[in-house]
Amino acid sequence: MQTILSPNSSFAIDNDRVLHKKLERKQPLKIIALGDSLTYGYGDHVGGGWVERLRREWMSPQGAGHVLYNLGVRGDCVNQVSIRLEQEFNCRGELRNRVPDLILLSVGINDSARVGKPTGKLYTDLNDFRQHVDYLLDVAQNLCPVMFIGMTPVNEAKMPFMDCLHYNHLDQYRFKEVTLQACQQRNVPYLDIFDLWLSRGTDWINSQLGADGLHPNVSGYQNLFADIMAWRIIDR
């Protein structure tokens, strides 16, 4: 079992320094993106989701040449991503004795659902979720530098999802805030997509989501990709 170091340990700080040195030298990075169906890109039959669009951008002749692996799994919650994180990380170095330079995390929306009815039990208890997020970030930071892409807001009028999972903006906000605070405590860069999209209005949000009300449509993933690029996730 891996020993978990403190969030601001010298080991984590050294990892960040190595990443910045590679960026200064314009060295291509090995990057893994872990998360749920939003990471996987479900609903984007044109561009394959934000991770695939980012991979193509970096792979283009004018791109930075970074290698990006999409390790999103539909239906995953934070705890499930934590369970598979280390093994996924250790299998993606490409060369012997090499490991990825950066982890992109995007997960948490599945945890926020209420089961069976709008007032039903949360899929993941909020206190349990807090512990799961803390553990995920601590494990990830002990492997390499980490960045977090927040969840998109749902179309509440389309709920329930799959006739049993009820998502709403209030619960999403609570789970988002837990994640944001955990990232801030560890100096993990966090892109608050939830608040960013809410600032554009409900009509705009709903126009960016598919028929299920949960996953972005093609336009939604285009805009999510644009928001991530504008964030300058790493110097391109």
Backbone as JSON, one array per atom type, in Angstrom:
{
  "sequence": "MQTILSPNSSFAIDNDRVLHKKLERKQPLKIIALGDSLTYGYGDHVGGGWVERLRREWMSPQGAGHVLYNLGVRGDCVNQVSIRLEQEFNCRGELRNRVPDLILLSVGINDSARVGKPTGKLYTDLNDFRQHVDYLLDVAQNLCPVMFIGMTPVNEAKMPFMDCLHYNHLDQYRFKEVTLQACQQRNVPYLDIFDLWLSRGTDWINSQLGADGLHPNVSGYQNLFADIMAWRIIDR",
  "N": [[0.84, -1.19, 0.0], [0.49, 2.25, -0.76], [2.29, 4.89, 0.81], [0.8, 7.75, 2.08], [1.57, 11.06, 1.65], [1.75, 14.36, 3.12], [-0.39, 17.04, 1.86], [1.13, 19.26, 0.91], [3.7, 18.3, 0.69], [7.31, 17.92, 0.38], [7.85, 16.16, -1.64], [5.65, 16.32, -3.41], [5.94, 18.98, -4.16], [8.43, 18.88, -5.44], [7.71, 17.31, -7.63], [6.1, 19.12, -9.04], [8.02, 21.02, -9.73], [9.64, 19.57, -11.48], [7.81, 19.17, -13.57], [7.42, 21.83, -14.45], [9.99, 22.44, -15.33], [10.21, 20.74, -17.54], [8.24, 21.85, -19.16], [9.36, 24.37, -19.59], [11.52, 23.65, -21.14], [10.19, 22.88, -23.31], [9.5, 20.22, -23.63], [7.7, 17.38, -24.74], [4.91, 16.1, -22.94], [3.76, 13.26, -21.0], [0.52, 12.45, -20.36], [-2.29, 11.64, -18.34], [-5.82, 11.32, -18.31], [-8.28, 10.95, -16.02], [-11.51, 9.83, -15.02], [-15.07, 10.11, -15.28], [-17.99, 9.57, -17.36], [-18.02, 12.07, -18.57], [-15.37, 12.64, -18.91], [-14.72, 10.49, -20.54], [-16.19, 11.23, -22.78], [-18.81, 10.83, -23.59], [-21.57, 11.26, -25.69], [-20.55, 12.96, -27.57], [-20.41, 12.59, -30.7], [-18.99, 13.58, -32.75], [-16.53, 14.94, -32.08], [-15.53, 13.37, -30.05], [-15.37, 14.11, -27.38], [-14.04, 16.25, -24.69], [-11.46, 15.46, -23.91], [-10.49, 13.94, -26.07], [-10.56, 15.91, -28.05], [-8.64, 17.62, -27.02], [-6.43, 15.95, -27.15], [-6.15, 15.66, -29.94], [-5.58, 18.3, -30.6], [-3.06, 18.68, -29.39], [-1.66, 16.8, -30.81], [-1.57, 17.7, -33.37], [0.17, 19.09, -36.27], [1.04, 21.65, -35.53], [0.91, 21.48, -32.85], [1.81, 20.88, -29.34], [2.79, 18.36, -28.96], [2.24, 16.74, -26.8], [1.42, 13.67, -25.17], [-1.63, 12.11, -24.63], [-3.71, 10.18, -22.65], [-6.94, 8.89, -22.56], [-8.72, 7.94, -19.89], [-11.27, 7.72, -18.96], [-14.19, 6.36, -17.47], [-17.42, 5.31, -17.92], [-19.96, 6.04, -15.59], [-18.36, 5.97, -13.33], [-17.56, 6.81, -9.96], [-15.97, 8.99, -7.52], [-14.62, 7.34, -5.67], [-14.24, 4.98, -7.13], [-12.52, 5.82, -9.15], [-10.32, 6.41, -7.58], [-9.57, 3.83, -6.76], [-8.56, 2.64, -9.08], [-6.55, 4.31, -9.87], [-3.64, 4.26, -9.3], [-2.74, 1.91, -10.65], [-3.51, 2.45, -13.29], [-1.91, 4.69, -13.73], [0.72, 3.67, -13.5], [0.86, 2.07, -15.72], [1.09, 3.65, -17.95], [3.44, 4.86, -18.83], [4.82, 4.42, -21.15], [7.59, 4.05, -21.92], [10.25, 2.02, -20.55], [10.59, 2.19, -17.03], [9.44, 4.68, -16.95], [6.95, 7.1, -16.14], [3.74, 8.81, -16.24], [3.64, 12.45, -16.64], [1.73, 14.2, -15.75], [-1.47, 14.37, -14.21], [-4.82, 14.58, -15.11], [-7.82, 15.16, -13.59], [-11.3, 14.5, -13.54], [-14.17, 14.19, -12.14], [-17.03, 13.23, -10.16], [-19.65, 14.02, -10.57], [-21.42, 11.83, -10.73], [-21.54, 10.97, -8.12], [-23.2, 12.83, -6.94], [-25.89, 12.4, -7.41], [-29.38, 11.83, -6.56], [-31.16, 9.03, -5.43], [-33.85, 7.27, -6.84], [-35.94, 9.16, -6.18], [-36.61, 12.75, -6.2], [-36.02, 13.67, -3.63], [-34.6, 11.65, -2.58], [-32.12, 9.36, -1.2], [-28.73, 10.39, -1.26], [-26.49, 9.35, -3.79], [-23.8, 9.06, -3.1], [-22.88, 9.61, 0.17], [-22.34, 12.86, 1.5], [-20.29, 13.38, 3.38], [-18.81, 11.04, 3.15], [-18.06, 11.35, 0.52], [-16.36, 13.57, 0.74], [-14.2, 12.44, 2.11], [-13.41, 10.57, 0.2], [-12.61, 12.23, -1.93], [-10.48, 13.62, -0.73], [-8.71, 11.48, -0.33], [-8.3, 10.61, -3.0], [-7.03, 12.87, -4.17], [-4.74, 13.05, -2.57], [-3.4, 10.62, -3.09], [-3.02, 10.92, -5.86], [-1.4, 13.25, -5.99], [0.9, 12.3, -4.86], [1.92, 10.86, -6.87], [2.35, 12.42, -9.2], [2.22, 15.81, -10.6], [-1.06, 17.38, -10.47], [-4.16, 18.3, -11.97], [-7.5, 19.61, -11.95], [-10.61, 19.23, -13.54], [-13.71, 20.64, -13.33], [-17.21, 19.61, -12.85], [-19.96, 19.69, -15.25], [-23.04, 21.59, -15.19], [-26.34, 20.15, -14.89], [-29.35, 19.58, -16.89], [-32.04, 20.28, -15.23], [-34.75, 19.94, -15.77], [-34.9, 17.68, -17.3], [-34.61, 15.53, -15.7], [-35.7, 12.4, -14.14], [-32.47, 10.84, -14.66], [-32.04, 7.97, -16.59], [-34.38, 7.03, -15.49], [-34.16, 6.85, -12.74], [-32.15, 8.27, -11.38], [-31.75, 11.29, -9.85], [-30.65, 14.4, -10.53], [-29.61, 17.62, -9.4], [-29.04, 21.19, -9.33], [-28.41, 22.32, -6.83], [-27.43, 20.21, -5.19], [-25.32, 19.45, -6.85], [-23.73, 21.74, -6.64], [-22.97, 21.64, -3.91], [-21.38, 19.32, -3.86], [-19.46, 20.05, -5.69], [-18.25, 22.2, -4.35], [-17.04, 20.92, -2.19], [-15.07, 19.49, -3.56], [-13.64, 21.58, -4.79], [-12.66, 22.99, -2.52], [-11.02, 21.02, -1.39], [-9.1, 20.81, -3.39], [-8.03, 23.41, -3.31], [-6.84, 23.4, -0.8], [-4.67, 21.84, -1.3], [-3.28, 23.08, -3.25], [-3.95, 22.38, -5.84], [-4.63, 23.02, -9.15], [-7.86, 24.08, -10.16], [-10.51, 23.99, -12.37], [-13.41, 25.66, -12.48], [-15.96, 24.65, -13.89], [-18.68, 24.36, -13.44], [-19.67, 26.74, -12.11], [-18.87, 28.57, -14.05], [-20.38, 27.84, -16.33], [-22.96, 28.18, -15.28], [-23.03, 30.93, -15.07], [-23.61, 31.7, -17.6], [-26.25, 31.3, -18.02], [-29.42, 29.54, -17.75], [-30.83, 28.78, -20.1], [-28.78, 28.75, -21.98], [-27.12, 26.74, -20.91], [-28.82, 24.47, -21.09], [-29.0, 24.24, -23.83], [-26.6, 23.2, -24.43], [-26.54, 20.62, -23.63], [-27.27, 17.1, -23.99], [-30.06, 14.95, -24.94], [-30.53, 13.44, -22.65], [-30.12, 15.13, -20.57], [-27.92, 15.17, -18.93], [-25.36, 14.64, -20.05], [-23.04, 16.54, -22.0], [-23.77, 17.78, -25.33], [-22.62, 17.74, -28.77], [-21.99, 20.44, -29.28], [-21.78, 21.27, -26.64], [-19.49, 19.88, -25.73], [-17.65, 21.05, -27.44], [-17.62, 23.65, -26.42], [-16.81, 23.12, -23.81], [-14.24, 22.15, -24.27], [-13.15, 24.51, -25.36], [-13.27, 26.17, -23.1], [-11.45, 24.88, -21.44], [-9.11, 25.13, -22.92], [-8.87, 27.91, -22.86], [-8.32, 28.25, -20.21], [-5.72, 27.63, -20.17], [-4.38, 25.14, -19.56], [-1.91, 23.81, -19.56], [1.11, 25.35, -20.61], [0.88, 25.79, -23.99]],
  "CA": [[0.0, 0.0, 0.0], [1.28, 3.46, -0.87], [2.29, 5.83, 1.92], [0.25, 9.03, 1.66], [2.27, 12.18, 2.23], [0.92, 15.55, 3.33], [-0.71, 17.69, 0.6], [2.17, 20.17, 0.47], [4.98, 17.67, 0.99], [8.41, 18.26, -0.53], [7.76, 15.26, -2.78], [4.69, 16.91, -4.34], [6.53, 20.22, -4.66], [9.46, 18.47, -6.4], [7.01, 16.89, -8.84], [5.7, 20.33, -9.75], [9.23, 21.63, -10.28], [10.03, 18.77, -12.65], [6.86, 19.48, -14.64], [7.68, 23.17, -14.98], [11.24, 22.38, -16.08], [9.92, 20.12, -18.82], [7.51, 22.83, -19.95], [10.31, 25.41, -20.0], [12.35, 23.09, -22.2], [9.26, 22.51, -24.38], [9.49, 18.77, -23.77], [6.36, 16.79, -24.74], [4.55, 15.43, -21.69], [2.85, 12.12, -20.97], [-0.58, 12.91, -19.52], [-3.46, 10.77, -18.27], [-7.07, 11.94, -17.86], [-9.12, 9.95, -15.35], [-12.79, 10.33, -14.57], [-16.32, 9.41, -15.58], [-18.43, 9.65, -18.75], [-17.66, 13.38, -19.11], [-13.99, 12.46, -19.36], [-14.81, 9.56, -21.66], [-16.7, 11.97, -23.94], [-20.11, 10.3, -24.01], [-22.47, 12.24, -26.27], [-19.88, 13.73, -28.62], [-20.14, 11.67, -31.8], [-18.15, 14.28, -33.73], [-15.17, 15.2, -31.61], [-15.08, 12.38, -29.09], [-15.28, 14.65, -26.03], [-12.99, 17.27, -24.49], [-10.13, 14.84, -23.84], [-10.09, 13.6, -27.44], [-10.29, 17.17, -28.75], [-7.35, 18.09, -26.52], [-5.4, 15.05, -27.7], [-5.95, 16.03, -31.34], [-4.92, 19.62, -30.61], [-1.65, 18.51, -29.08], [-1.06, 15.9, -31.8], [-1.55, 18.37, -34.66], [1.53, 19.54, -36.65], [1.39, 22.86, -34.8], [0.69, 21.23, -31.43], [2.97, 20.74, -28.45], [3.27, 16.99, -29.0], [1.95, 16.0, -25.58], [0.68, 12.41, -25.31], [-2.74, 12.15, -23.68], [-4.51, 8.97, -22.57], [-8.28, 9.04, -22.0], [-9.02, 6.82, -19.0], [-12.6, 7.92, -18.42], [-15.07, 5.19, -17.43], [-18.81, 5.72, -17.68], [-20.55, 5.62, -14.32], [-17.43, 5.98, -12.21], [-17.59, 7.82, -8.91], [-14.63, 9.33, -7.06], [-13.99, 6.19, -5.04], [-13.83, 4.03, -8.16], [-11.33, 6.37, -9.79], [-9.22, 6.22, -6.62], [-9.17, 2.42, -6.74], [-7.8, 2.26, -10.27], [-5.61, 5.37, -10.22], [-2.22, 3.88, -9.32], [-2.47, 0.93, -11.7], [-3.59, 3.17, -14.57], [-0.74, 5.56, -13.81], [1.95, 2.89, -13.7], [0.82, 1.38, -17.02], [1.03, 4.61, -19.04], [4.7, 5.57, -19.02], [5.25, 4.1, -22.51], [8.94, 3.5, -21.93], [10.64, 1.36, -19.3], [10.92, 3.05, -15.9], [8.85, 6.0, -17.13], [5.56, 7.25, -15.71], [3.19, 10.08, -16.74], [4.11, 13.71, -16.06], [0.61, 15.0, -15.27], [-2.78, 13.73, -14.1], [-6.01, 15.41, -15.19], [-8.96, 14.51, -12.95], [-12.62, 15.11, -13.76], [-15.08, 13.18, -11.61], [-17.81, 13.69, -9.03], [-21.06, 14.25, -10.87], [-22.21, 10.65, -10.43], [-21.71, 10.9, -6.67], [-24.15, 13.84, -6.47], [-27.28, 12.05, -7.74], [-30.29, 11.27, -5.56], [-31.64, 7.75, -5.97], [-35.25, 6.89, -6.73], [-36.85, 10.3, -6.18], [-35.85, 14.0, -6.03], [-35.59, 13.83, -2.24], [-34.04, 10.37, -2.16], [-30.79, 9.29, -0.61], [-27.62, 10.7, -2.15], [-25.75, 8.18, -4.26], [-22.67, 9.02, -2.17], [-23.03, 10.53, 1.29], [-21.43, 13.99, 1.31], [-19.11, 13.2, 4.22], [-18.01, 9.99, 2.52], [-17.49, 11.96, -0.68], [-15.23, 14.41, 1.16], [-13.08, 11.55, 2.4], [-12.97, 9.98, -1.07], [-11.89, 13.26, -2.68], [-9.21, 13.83, -0.05], [-7.84, 10.34, -0.61], [-7.95, 10.64, -4.42], [-6.05, 13.92, -4.43], [-3.48, 12.74, -1.89], [-2.74, 9.57, -3.87], [-2.61, 11.48, -7.15], [-0.28, 14.17, -5.81], [2.1, 11.54, -4.55], [2.39, 10.25, -8.11], [2.84, 13.48, -10.08], [1.34, 16.98, -10.53], [-2.47, 17.1, -10.71], [-5.09, 19.38, -12.26], [-8.87, 19.1, -11.83], [-11.63, 19.86, -14.37], [-14.96, 20.48, -12.62], [-18.38, 19.03, -13.53], [-20.91, 20.57, -15.93], [-24.38, 21.54, -14.61], [-27.32, 19.32, -15.62], [-30.66, 20.14, -17.22], [-32.9, 19.75, -14.17], [-36.06, 19.61, -16.32], [-34.82, 16.38, -17.96], [-34.43, 14.46, -14.72], [-34.51, 11.66, -13.71], [-31.62, 10.16, -15.62], [-32.28, 6.52, -16.58], [-35.6, 6.8, -14.71], [-33.94, 6.59, -11.31], [-31.15, 9.14, -10.78], [-32.21, 12.67, -9.87], [-29.59, 15.38, -10.34], [-30.07, 19.01, -9.3], [-27.94, 22.14, -9.22], [-28.03, 22.54, -5.44], [-26.54, 19.12, -4.77], [-24.09, 19.56, -7.63], [-22.93, 22.81, -6.05], [-22.4, 21.15, -2.66], [-20.3, 18.38, -4.16], [-18.42, 20.84, -6.35], [-17.55, 23.0, -3.35], [-16.16, 20.0, -1.46], [-13.93, 19.21, -4.42], [-12.88, 22.82, -4.93], [-11.94, 23.26, -1.28], [-9.95, 20.02, -1.26], [-8.05, 21.2, -4.34], [-7.39, 24.62, -2.81], [-6.0, 23.03, 0.34], [-3.5, 21.14, -1.81], [-2.73, 23.86, -4.36], [-4.25, 21.71, -7.1], [-5.43, 23.89, -10.02], [-9.22, 23.6, -10.35], [-11.31, 24.77, -13.31], [-14.79, 25.6, -11.99], [-16.87, 24.65, -15.04], [-20.05, 24.49, -12.95], [-19.99, 28.17, -11.95], [-18.66, 29.24, -15.34], [-21.54, 27.59, -17.19], [-24.13, 28.8, -14.67], [-22.98, 32.37, -15.34], [-24.09, 31.92, -18.97], [-27.69, 31.2, -18.01], [-30.04, 28.22, -17.86], [-31.13, 28.47, -21.5], [-27.52, 28.41, -22.65], [-26.71, 25.43, -20.4], [-29.68, 23.42, -21.64], [-28.69, 24.1, -25.26], [-25.31, 22.51, -24.55], [-26.69, 19.27, -23.09], [-28.0, 16.16, -24.82], [-31.45, 14.62, -24.58], [-30.62, 12.86, -21.31], [-30.01, 16.2, -19.59], [-26.73, 14.98, -18.09], [-24.12, 14.71, -20.81], [-22.98, 17.56, -23.05], [-23.89, 17.38, -26.72], [-21.43, 18.1, -29.54], [-21.7, 21.85, -28.98], [-21.35, 21.36, -25.25], [-18.09, 19.46, -25.64], [-16.85, 22.08, -28.09], [-17.47, 24.75, -25.48], [-16.01, 22.64, -22.69], [-12.87, 22.15, -24.77], [-12.72, 25.91, -25.46], [-13.06, 26.67, -21.74], [-10.21, 24.28, -20.94], [-8.0, 25.77, -23.63], [-8.76, 29.29, -22.36], [-7.72, 28.12, -18.88], [-4.29, 27.38, -20.4], [-4.13, 24.03, -18.64], [-0.46, 23.89, -19.51], [1.54, 26.2, -21.72], [0.83, 25.01, -25.22]],
  "C": [[0.88, 1.24, 0.0], [1.18, 4.3, 0.39], [1.8, 7.18, 1.41], [0.98, 10.14, 2.4], [1.32, 13.36, 2.41], [0.72, 16.27, 2.01], [0.4, 18.57, 0.06], [3.56, 19.62, 0.78], [6.04, 18.09, -0.01], [8.37, 17.39, -1.77], [6.82, 15.84, -3.85], [5.25, 18.18, -4.96], [7.61, 19.91, -5.69], [8.83, 18.02, -7.71], [6.61, 18.09, -9.69], [6.9, 21.0, -10.41], [9.69, 20.9, -11.53], [9.13, 19.07, -13.83], [7.18, 20.82, -15.27], [8.99, 23.2, -15.76], [11.03, 21.78, -17.46], [9.18, 21.09, -19.74], [8.44, 23.94, -20.45], [11.19, 24.93, -21.15], [11.52, 22.66, -23.41], [9.32, 21.01, -24.68], [8.05, 18.26, -23.8], [6.12, 16.0, -23.46], [3.73, 14.19, -21.95], [1.77, 12.45, -19.94], [-1.69, 11.87, -19.51], [-4.65, 11.56, -17.74], [-7.96, 10.85, -17.29], [-10.42, 10.59, -14.89], [-13.93, 9.46, -15.01], [-16.68, 9.58, -17.06], [-18.14, 11.01, -19.38], [-16.21, 13.39, -19.58], [-13.95, 11.55, -20.59], [-15.29, 10.25, -22.94], [-18.04, 11.5, -24.45], [-21.01, 11.44, -24.5], [-21.86, 13.06, -27.38], [-19.48, 12.81, -29.76], [-19.26, 12.3, -32.88], [-16.71, 14.39, -33.27], [-14.65, 14.25, -30.57], [-14.93, 12.88, -27.66], [-14.12, 15.62, -25.87], [-11.59, 16.67, -24.44], [-9.63, 14.52, -25.25], [-9.78, 14.86, -28.24], [-8.94, 17.75, -28.31], [-6.21, 17.24, -27.07], [-5.1, 15.42, -29.16], [-5.24, 17.37, -31.48], [-3.43, 19.46, -30.39], [-0.93, 17.65, -30.1], [-0.93, 16.56, -33.17], [-0.13, 18.84, -35.0], [1.99, 20.78, -35.9], [1.29, 22.68, -33.28], [1.97, 21.01, -30.66], [3.53, 19.32, -28.42], [3.03, 16.19, -27.73], [1.13, 14.75, -25.89], [-0.38, 12.36, -24.21], [-3.56, 10.87, -23.77], [-5.85, 9.27, -21.91], [-8.63, 7.79, -21.21], [-10.34, 7.06, -18.27], [-13.43, 6.66, -18.51], [-16.47, 5.64, -17.08], [-19.32, 5.16, -16.35], [-19.63, 5.68, -13.12], [-17.73, 7.12, -11.24], [-16.15, 8.05, -8.43], [-13.93, 8.13, -6.47], [-13.49, 5.18, -6.05], [-12.59, 4.52, -8.91], [-10.12, 6.2, -8.88], [-8.68, 4.8, -6.66], [-8.27, 2.07, -7.92], [-6.67, 3.24, -10.62], [-4.17, 4.89, -10.35], [-1.89, 2.91, -10.44], [-2.51, 1.59, -13.08], [-2.34, 4.02, -14.78], [0.51, 4.77, -14.17], [2.0, 2.17, -15.03], [0.93, 2.34, -18.21], [2.32, 5.41, -19.23], [5.28, 5.44, -20.41], [6.63, 3.45, -22.56], [9.28, 2.91, -20.56], [11.07, 2.39, -18.25], [10.42, 4.49, -16.08], [7.4, 5.99, -16.65], [5.05, 8.59, -16.24], [3.69, 11.3, -15.97], [2.98, 14.5, -15.39], [-0.66, 14.17, -15.24], [-3.86, 14.79, -14.21], [-7.16, 14.62, -14.59], [-10.24, 15.26, -13.3], [-13.68, 14.07, -13.36], [-15.85, 13.78, -10.45], [-19.29, 13.86, -9.3], [-21.92, 13.05, -10.51], [-22.47, 10.5, -8.93], [-22.87, 11.76, -6.19], [-25.62, 13.5, -6.72], [-28.06, 11.61, -6.5], [-31.02, 10.08, -6.19], [-33.14, 7.58, -5.74], [-36.25, 8.02, -6.81], [-36.03, 11.57, -5.9], [-35.34, 14.24, -4.61], [-34.95, 12.56, -1.68], [-32.64, 10.48, -1.58], [-29.74, 9.64, -1.66], [-26.89, 9.42, -2.55], [-24.5, 7.97, -3.41], [-22.91, 10.04, -1.08], [-21.96, 11.62, 1.19], [-20.17, 13.87, 2.16], [-18.2, 12.11, 3.67], [-17.32, 10.54, 1.27], [-16.27, 12.81, -0.34], [-14.01, 13.56, 1.43], [-12.52, 10.94, 1.12], [-12.16, 10.98, -1.89], [-10.52, 13.52, -2.06], [-8.23, 12.71, -0.39], [-7.37, 10.35, -2.07], [-6.86, 11.67, -4.7], [-4.71, 13.62, -3.77], [-2.71, 11.66, -2.64], [-2.2, 10.14, -5.17], [-1.4, 12.39, -7.0], [1.01, 13.47, -5.43], [2.66, 10.82, -5.77], [3.02, 11.28, -9.03], [1.93, 14.7, -9.94], [-0.07, 16.66, -11.02], [-3.19, 18.39, -11.06], [-6.5, 18.79, -12.3], [-9.8, 19.93, -12.7], [-12.98, 19.58, -13.72], [-16.1, 19.97, -13.49], [-19.21, 20.1, -14.23], [-22.26, 20.49, -15.21], [-25.34, 20.74, -15.49], [-28.51, 20.18, -16.06], [-31.66, 19.53, -16.24], [-34.26, 19.3, -14.71], [-36.08, 18.23, -16.98], [-34.7, 15.22, -16.97], [-35.75, 13.69, -14.51], [-33.74, 11.06, -14.89], [-31.82, 8.66, -15.47], [-33.43, 6.14, -15.64], [-35.37, 6.57, -13.23], [-32.97, 7.55, -10.63], [-31.55, 10.6, -10.97], [-31.04, 13.6, -9.54], [-30.21, 16.76, -10.2], [-28.87, 19.91, -9.02], [-27.48, 22.36, -7.78], [-27.08, 21.46, -4.94], [-25.23, 19.15, -5.56], [-23.16, 20.61, -7.03], [-22.26, 22.34, -4.77], [-21.21, 20.21, -2.91], [-19.14, 19.1, -4.85], [-17.6, 21.61, -5.34], [-16.61, 22.13, -2.51], [-14.89, 19.73, -2.27], [-13.03, 20.42, -4.56], [-12.05, 23.11, -3.68], [-10.79, 22.28, -1.06], [-8.79, 20.35, -2.19], [-7.31, 22.43, -3.84], [-6.45, 24.33, -1.65], [-4.69, 22.41, -0.1], [-2.81, 21.88, -2.95], [-2.86, 23.13, -5.7], [-5.08, 22.66, -7.96], [-6.8, 23.27, -10.32], [-9.96, 24.53, -11.3], [-12.78, 24.58, -12.95], [-15.76, 25.74, -13.17], [-18.31, 24.89, -14.59], [-20.45, 25.97, -12.83], [-19.85, 28.92, -13.26], [-19.87, 29.07, -16.25], [-22.81, 28.21, -16.61], [-24.17, 30.3, -14.97], [-23.5, 32.7, -16.73], [-25.6, 31.72, -19.09], [-28.22, 29.8, -18.27], [-30.32, 27.83, -19.31], [-29.87, 28.05, -22.24], [-27.07, 27.02, -22.21], [-27.51, 24.32, -21.07], [-29.42, 23.19, -23.13], [-27.39, 23.33, -25.49], [-25.36, 21.07, -24.05], [-27.53, 18.4, -24.02], [-29.38, 15.87, -24.28], [-31.57, 14.06, -23.18], [-30.48, 13.91, -20.2], [-28.77, 16.16, -18.72], [-25.44, 15.21, -18.85], [-24.15, 15.84, -21.83], [-23.24, 16.95, -24.42], [-22.62, 17.83, -27.45], [-21.02, 19.54, -29.25], [-21.2, 22.02, -27.57], [-19.89, 20.96, -25.07], [-17.17, 20.45, -26.35], [-16.59, 23.24, -27.14], [-16.65, 24.36, -24.26], [-14.53, 22.62, -23.07], [-12.33, 23.58, -24.85], [-12.44, 26.5, -24.08], [-11.75, 26.13, -21.15], [-9.0, 24.9, -21.63], [-7.79, 27.19, -23.15], [-8.13, 29.32, -20.98], [-6.2, 27.98, -18.96], [-3.8, 26.32, -19.41], [-2.63, 23.76, -18.46], [-0.06, 24.76, -20.69], [1.64, 25.37, -22.99], [2.01, 25.3, -26.11]]
}
